[in-house]
């Protein structure tokens, strides 16, 4: 690690890949970690301590479904005691009021609850489960306890029209943040892209409503909106730059620069059972591979935006251009932008009469 | 939204002070702000007891070499920024 190499700021902890939901856009990798390979409570606790020592500020406890870990309360407590800000990224089940009380007592800082849309029908279509009602109950429990909460609505062509109803759910809750995050097309969403990718006019209509909501709720609720990369002019700074801010720990202890990095062939991930977080951050090949600018080709190499977006998403470059070191093909300056354009141009204006089935994310062994 | 100097700011749910490598930080969902000198003096008074006006007077005393008007506008600007980040609740 060069003296200029900043320490990671967030540790994304995929505590398990098990999940009661089967969302068709899950960000987990195609190959899910089996329960038998999951890290022990002690290994996670050690990771939290090491992370805090390394300068990490936030622990994002996610999955799969982090509440599927029976030791979740102990993990929250340990992360908080290490000095980390503890964020639970969850579908809201399995959870009851006494479990929530235990999590809060253990030091949970923030609860991020995901929604599949505004009603039970869309929840079932997207997640293969009837879980919307439970989420609404969880919102009530959070409100009565004054727990800090962000609502995360995951957006795509089948629910963008539900904006007003989604906003109504958020406004009747105690949420201080709302994320309207469009699906990005890697992980399971890549397999289901044809059915999820919205049209430009859907997005435009949605964006106008978001702007109005943002204005109206200023100072009360922070509204954030994430466009789908495919419709962006420039790529997003994926993970804040490869190996620059975030370290992700997979359920089996592999340390990755991002959720999807396992799709990139030839990357070798080190495991926190064998090496310290610091050693992995500083020396692991996978973290070095696309760190900084040396790996960049043109047009990134001489681009004014390279310190802003870091060339975009490596996994997307692989999935679309077949080369993880290429400029993210969503960039309007990429020689591969035509690949994205041709995908976007084939999005039908309305639902096809013949419905193609979704590929649902299964549960690991 | 203009800030009412008679209101009492306090940290919003999910926002708290933290420390890492001897650096005080304001922790909030997905964000952290480094706190140094004046920003730390301001945030540590966002306790639901001090009014904005009191915070201004306190800091004008603390930074008596600075132009009082400049101190006031810096504080209001910083509170506004924190409010946009949804880091503060203001009570009457």
HADDOCK unambig.tbl for C-alpha pairs under 7 A between the chains (distance, minus, plus):
assign (segid A and resid 55 and name CA) (segid B and resid 20 and name CA) 6.16 0.50 0.50
assign (segid A and resid 55 and name CA) (segid B and resid 21 and name CA) 6.66 0.50 0.50
assign (segid A and resid 85 and name CA) (segid B and resid 27 and name CA) 6.88 0.50 0.50
assign (segid A and resid 109 and name CA) (segid B and resid 14 and name CA) 5.37 0.50 0.50
assign (segid A and resid 110 and name CA) (segid B and resid 14 and name CA) 5.48 0.50 0.50
assign (segid A and resid 110 and name CA) (segid B and resid 29 and name CA) 6.86 0.50 0.50
assign (segid A and resid 147 and name CA) (segid B and resid 13 and name CA) 6.55 0.50 0.50
assign (segid A and resid 148 and name CA) (segid B and resid 13 and name CA) 4.81 0.50 0.50
assign (segid A and resid 148 and name CA) (segid B and resid 14 and name CA) 4.71 0.50 0.50
assign (segid A and resid 176 and name CA) (segid B and resid 86 and name CA) 6.92 0.50 0.50
assign (segid A and resid 218 and name CA) (segid B and resid 84 and name CA) 6.96 0.50 0.50
assign (segid A and resid 219 and name CA) (segid B and resid 83 and name CA) 5.68 0.50 0.50
assign (segid A and resid 219 and name CA) (segid B and resid 84 and name CA) 5.80 0.50 0.50
assign (segid A and resid 219 and name CA) (segid B and resid 86 and name CA) 6.04 0.50 0.50
assign (segid A and resid 220 and name CA) (segid B and resid 86 and name CA) 6.98 0.50 0.50
assign (segid A and resid 221 and name CA) (segid B and resid 86 and name CA) 6.75 0.50 0.50
assign (segid A and resid 222 and name CA) (segid B and resid 85 and name CA) 6.89 0.50 0.50
assign (segid A and resid 222 and name CA) (segid B and resid 86 and name CA) 6.03 0.50 0.50
